[in-house]
Amino acid sequence: MDNRKKYAAGNWKMNGTSAAMGELTQIADVAAGMGVITMIGLPATMIDRARGLGIAIAGQDCHTHQNGAHTGDISANMLVDAGATHVILGHSERRTDHAETSELIAAKTRAAWAADLVAIVCIGESEEQYRAGITMDVLRAQINASLPDGATPENTVIAYEPIWAIGTGLTPTTEEIQSIHAAIRAELPDAMLSILYGGSVKPSNASDIFALEDVDGGLVGGASLKADDFIPIMKALEGTMK
């Protein structure tokens, strides 16, 4: 457990312009003295502006090809050129809103690796699937189809986000979170891959979630947009390492 990488990761989604650079700078200033990896998934227009802040920057998607006639898309190489070190792939909003399949996500993951990006591969079940008791069936299928051969702790992070908990204020119990994370770890090709939890993480519950044995940090949505909200979450993760 002590050797797995710990991530305080934020996903700004389709939010953020130059006016938000102050928030990002505040986050970076605090991150500089911490013993965890602070990462923010930024809109593509902000990645170059965040270069040099000293935190890890992620793109929020990439194409399966590195160049070509793909109007409006962005390649893994372009993300690297702009200053990104990571890329979020397979987020539930991409799977749902853009009908992305696990097979497509696997192809994007291979493209990310080819460009030396760390892939943050997202998995998660719907409320209907959760209520039906088939969470692990869903997650196992997503892992098997979304994760290509060759995943290592150096090139891949897993983010478990129960879809029904994203932005709803609903959160699984800590017992459920630990049980699911442990079951996910048993399915991975390398038990040292970091597994992040996402889904209504906030300052009030972060310490309890991050203290769980198989949770290696969080992928945080709305609470990462403001430094005053995200910094306590970062500190909660660091606190579990002492």
C-alpha positions as a Python dict, from the first residue, in 0.01 Angstrom:
ca = {
    (1, 'M'): (0, 0, 0),
    (2, 'D'): (274, 248, 96),
    (3, 'N'): (438, 214, -246),
    (4, 'R'): (130, 295, -453),
    (5, 'K'): (113, 646, -595),
    (6, 'K'): (-137, 876, -423),
    (7, 'Y'): (-334, 1125, -632),
    (8, 'A'): (-534, 1431, -538),
    (9, 'A'): (-684, 1470, -884),
    (10, 'G'): (-938, 1721, -1006),
    (11, 'N'): (-1149, 1715, -1322),
    (12, 'W'): (-1262, 2059, -1429),
    (13, 'K'): (-1474, 1918, -1713),
    (14, 'M'): (-1606, 2195, -1943),
    (15, 'N'): (-1521, 2469, -1696),
    (16, 'G'): (-1236, 2715, -1675),
    (17, 'T'): (-1106, 3017, -1865),
    (18, 'S'): (-817, 3253, -1803),
    (19, 'A'): (-1020, 3400, -1516),
    (20, 'A'): (-976, 3072, -1326),
    (21, 'M'): (-596, 3078, -1330),
    (22, 'G'): (-595, 3230, -981),
    (23, 'E'): (-768, 2921, -842),
    (24, 'L'): (-518, 2695, -1017),
    (25, 'T'): (-223, 2898, -886),
    (26, 'Q'): (-351, 2872, -529),
    (27, 'I'): (-384, 2495, -565),
    (28, 'A'): (-33, 2471, -710),
    (29, 'D'): (118, 2683, -431),
    (30, 'V'): (-14, 2444, -166),
    (31, 'A'): (70, 2133, -369),
    (32, 'A'): (436, 2232, -383),
    (33, 'G'): (488, 2133, -22),
    (34, 'M'): (286, 1813, -23),
    (35, 'G'): (379, 1448, -55),
    (36, 'V'): (100, 1348, -294),
    (37, 'I'): (58, 1393, -668),
    (38, 'T'): (-174, 1685, -735),
    (39, 'M'): (-327, 1665, -1081),
    (40, 'I'): (-591, 1876, -1252),
    (41, 'G'): (-774, 1770, -1568),
    (42, 'L'): (-811, 2097, -1756),
    (43, 'P'): (-998, 2200, -2071),
    (44, 'A'): (-753, 2193, -2361),
    (45, 'T'): (-752, 2573, -2386),
    (46, 'M'): (-595, 2602, -2039),
    (47, 'I'): (-327, 2332, -2053),
    (48, 'D'): (-49, 2548, -2195),
    (49, 'R'): (-131, 2829, -1950),
    (50, 'A'): (-79, 2586, -1660),
    (51, 'R'): (266, 2483, -1781),
    (52, 'G'): (530, 2538, -1515),
    (53, 'L'): (296, 2556, -1215),
    (54, 'G'): (451, 2242, -1071),
    (55, 'I'): (141, 2023, -1067),
    (56, 'A'): (48, 1741, -1302),
    (57, 'I'): (-189, 1848, -1580),
    (58, 'A'): (-425, 1613, -1760),
    (59, 'G'): (-621, 1640, -2078),
    (60, 'Q'): (-981, 1522, -2059),
    (61, 'D'): (-979, 1305, -2371),
    (62, 'C'): (-764, 1217, -2671),
    (63, 'H'): (-813, 1065, -3015),
    (64, 'T'): (-699, 717, -3111),
    (65, 'H'): (-473, 865, -3381),
    (66, 'Q'): (-190, 1111, -3333),
    (67, 'N'): (-287, 1325, -3635),
    (68, 'G'): (-512, 1327, -3938),
    (69, 'A'): (-847, 1444, -4071),
    (70, 'H'): (-1035, 1451, -3741),
    (71, 'T'): (-1185, 1798, -3711),
    (72, 'G'): (-1235, 1914, -3355),
    (73, 'D'): (-1041, 1628, -3196),
    (74, 'I'): (-716, 1646, -3003),
    (75, 'S'): (-437, 1390, -3011),
    (76, 'A'): (-224, 1259, -2726),
    (77, 'N'): (82, 1416, -2889),
    (78, 'M'): (-93, 1754, -2893),
    (79, 'L'): (-169, 1722, -2521),
    (80, 'V'): (196, 1650, -2449),
    (81, 'D'): (303, 1942, -2666),
    (82, 'A'): (72, 2172, -2466),
    (83, 'G'): (220, 2053, -2136),
    (84, 'A'): (1, 1763, -2020),
    (85, 'T'): (144, 1457, -1848),
    (86, 'H'): (-183, 1264, -1800),
    (87, 'V'): (-513, 1216, -1979),
    (88, 'I'): (-856, 1118, -1843),
    (89, 'L'): (-1016, 848, -2058),
    (90, 'G'): (-1352, 674, -2045),
    (91, 'H'): (-1520, 911, -1803),
    (92, 'S'): (-1887, 821, -1762),
    (93, 'E'): (-1986, 1145, -1933),
    (94, 'R'): (-1786, 1042, -2239),
    (95, 'R'): (-1927, 689, -2229),
    (96, 'T'): (-2282, 823, -2202),
    (97, 'D'): (-2287, 1153, -2392),
    (98, 'H'): (-2057, 1037, -2674),
    (99, 'A'): (-2145, 666, -2675),
    (100, 'E'): (-1783, 569, -2614),
    (101, 'T'): (-1731, 195, -2588),
    (102, 'S'): (-1473, 23, -2373),
    (103, 'E'): (-1300, -93, -2691),
    (104, 'L'): (-1264, 268, -2805),
    (105, 'I'): (-1128, 364, -2465),
    (106, 'A'): (-869, 87, -2494),
    (107, 'A'): (-757, 229, -2829),
    (108, 'K'): (-731, 577, -2677),
    (109, 'T'): (-531, 433, -2389),
    (110, 'R'): (-282, 280, -2630),
    (111, 'A'): (-253, 617, -2805),
    (112, 'A'): (-190, 788, -2470),
    (113, 'W'): (83, 539, -2383),
    (114, 'A'): (246, 588, -2723),
    (115, 'A'): (274, 959, -2645),
    (116, 'D'): (410, 891, -2294),
    (117, 'L'): (95, 1013, -2122),
    (118, 'V'): (-33, 845, -1807),
    (119, 'A'): (-387, 722, -1878),
    (120, 'I'): (-650, 776, -1609),
    (121, 'V'): (-897, 504, -1711),
    (122, 'C'): (-1244, 555, -1564),
    (123, 'I'): (-1494, 283, -1479),
    (124, 'G'): (-1830, 293, -1302),
    (125, 'E'): (-2181, 158, -1281),
    (126, 'S'): (-2521, 324, -1319),
    (127, 'E'): (-2775, 347, -1038),
    (128, 'E'): (-2987, 81, -1209),
    (129, 'Q'): (-2689, -155, -1220),
    (130, 'Y'): (-2602, -76, -859),
    (131, 'R'): (-2957, -146, -744),
    (132, 'A'): (-2956, -472, -940),
    (133, 'G'): (-2647, -589, -753),
    (134, 'I'): (-2433, -629, -1065),
    (135, 'T'): (-2174, -360, -991),
    (136, 'M'): (-1874, -593, -1012),
    (137, 'D'): (-2005, -763, -1326),
    (138, 'V'): (-2017, -422, -1492),
    (139, 'L'): (-1679, -310, -1361),
    (140, 'R'): (-1510, -638, -1451),
    (141, 'A'): (-1635, -611, -1809),
    (142, 'Q'): (-1518, -249, -1830),
    (143, 'I'): (-1173, -334, -1694),
    (144, 'N'): (-1127, -627, -1929),
    (145, 'A'): (-1233, -432, -2238),
    (146, 'S'): (-1098, -84, -2153),
    (147, 'L'): (-752, -178, -2028),
    (148, 'P'): (-508, -299, -2294),
    (149, 'D'): (-225, -538, -2220),
    (150, 'G'): (74, -353, -2083),
    (151, 'A'): (-84, -149, -1804),
    (152, 'T'): (169, -63, -1532),
    (153, 'P'): (175, 172, -1231),
    (154, 'E'): (390, 402, -1443),
    (155, 'N'): (148, 441, -1735),
    (156, 'T'): (-200, 381, -1589),
    (157, 'V'): (-427, 487, -1305),
    (158, 'I'): (-779, 351, -1251),
    (159, 'A'): (-1059, 584, -1141),
    (160, 'Y'): (-1373, 420, -1000),
    (161, 'E'): (-1671, 652, -1020),
    (162, 'P'): (-2018, 519, -942),
    (163, 'I'): (-2222, 716, -1196),
    (164, 'W'): (-2510, 758, -954),
    (165, 'A'): (-2281, 940, -709),
    (166, 'I'): (-2127, 1192, -951),
    (167, 'G'): (-2249, 1541, -867),
    (168, 'T'): (-2556, 1409, -683),
    (169, 'G'): (-2438, 1441, -325),
    (170, 'L'): (-2498, 1067, -286),
    (171, 'T'): (-2202, 858, -176),
    (172, 'P'): (-2161, 485, -116),
    (173, 'T'): (-2077, 386, 239),
    (174, 'T'): (-1709, 358, 323),
    (175, 'E'): (-1761, -18, 355),
    (176, 'E'): (-1897, -30, -1),
    (177, 'I'): (-1616, 185, -137),
    (178, 'Q'): (-1347, -32, 24),
    (179, 'S'): (-1513, -356, -84),
    (180, 'I'): (-1545, -242, -445),
    (181, 'H'): (-1191, -104, -460),
    (182, 'A'): (-1052, -430, -323),
    (183, 'A'): (-1252, -627, -581),
    (184, 'I'): (-1128, -396, -860),
    (185, 'R'): (-768, -446, -746),
    (186, 'A'): (-813, -822, -766),
    (187, 'E'): (-909, -781, -1135),
    (188, 'L'): (-612, -565, -1233),
    (189, 'P'): (-303, -700, -1409),
    (190, 'D'): (-83, -528, -1149),
    (191, 'A'): (-198, -488, -788),
    (192, 'M'): (21, -177, -754),
    (193, 'L'): (-191, 26, -996),
    (194, 'S'): (-339, 326, -816),
    (195, 'I'): (-718, 325, -783),
    (196, 'L'): (-889, 659, -726),
    (197, 'Y'): (-1242, 710, -599),
    (198, 'G'): (-1469, 968, -757),
    (199, 'G'): (-1829, 1060, -682),
    (200, 'S'): (-1929, 1349, -454),
    (201, 'V'): (-1594, 1369, -276),
    (202, 'K'): (-1588, 1679, -59),
    (203, 'P'): (-1389, 1813, 239),
    (204, 'S'): (-1636, 1664, 487),
    (205, 'N'): (-1595, 1302, 367),
    (206, 'A'): (-1250, 1298, 205),
    (207, 'S'): (-1054, 1183, 512),
    (208, 'D'): (-1280, 884, 573),
    (209, 'I'): (-1266, 778, 207),
    (210, 'F'): (-891, 828, 163),
    (211, 'A'): (-814, 631, 480),
    (212, 'L'): (-952, 313, 319),
    (213, 'E'): (-688, 51, 244),
    (214, 'D'): (-748, 19, -130),
    (215, 'V'): (-824, 385, -208),
    (216, 'D'): (-525, 575, -345),
    (217, 'G'): (-684, 918, -371),
    (218, 'G'): (-970, 1082, -553),
    (219, 'L'): (-1081, 1210, -890),
    (220, 'V'): (-1282, 1511, -783),
    (221, 'G'): (-1525, 1706, -1001),
    (222, 'G'): (-1705, 2017, -881),
    (223, 'A'): (-1509, 2049, -556),
    (224, 'S'): (-1185, 2089, -753),
    (225, 'L'): (-1296, 2409, -924),
    (226, 'K'): (-1233, 2627, -618),
    (227, 'A'): (-907, 2624, -427),
    (228, 'D'): (-1090, 2670, -96),
    (229, 'D'): (-1277, 2344, -160),
    (230, 'F'): (-1000, 2140, -319),
    (231, 'I'): (-709, 2225, -90),
    (232, 'P'): (-876, 2062, 216),
    (233, 'I'): (-928, 1749, 4),
    (234, 'M'): (-559, 1751, -93),
    (235, 'K'): (-464, 1787, 273),
    (236, 'A'): (-703, 1508, 371),
    (237, 'L'): (-518, 1271, 138),
    (238, 'E'): (-177, 1379, 267),
    (239, 'G'): (-304, 1330, 622),
    (240, 'T'): (-370, 963, 559),
    (241, 'M'): (-3, 911, 472),
    (242, 'K'): (132, 1026, 809),
}
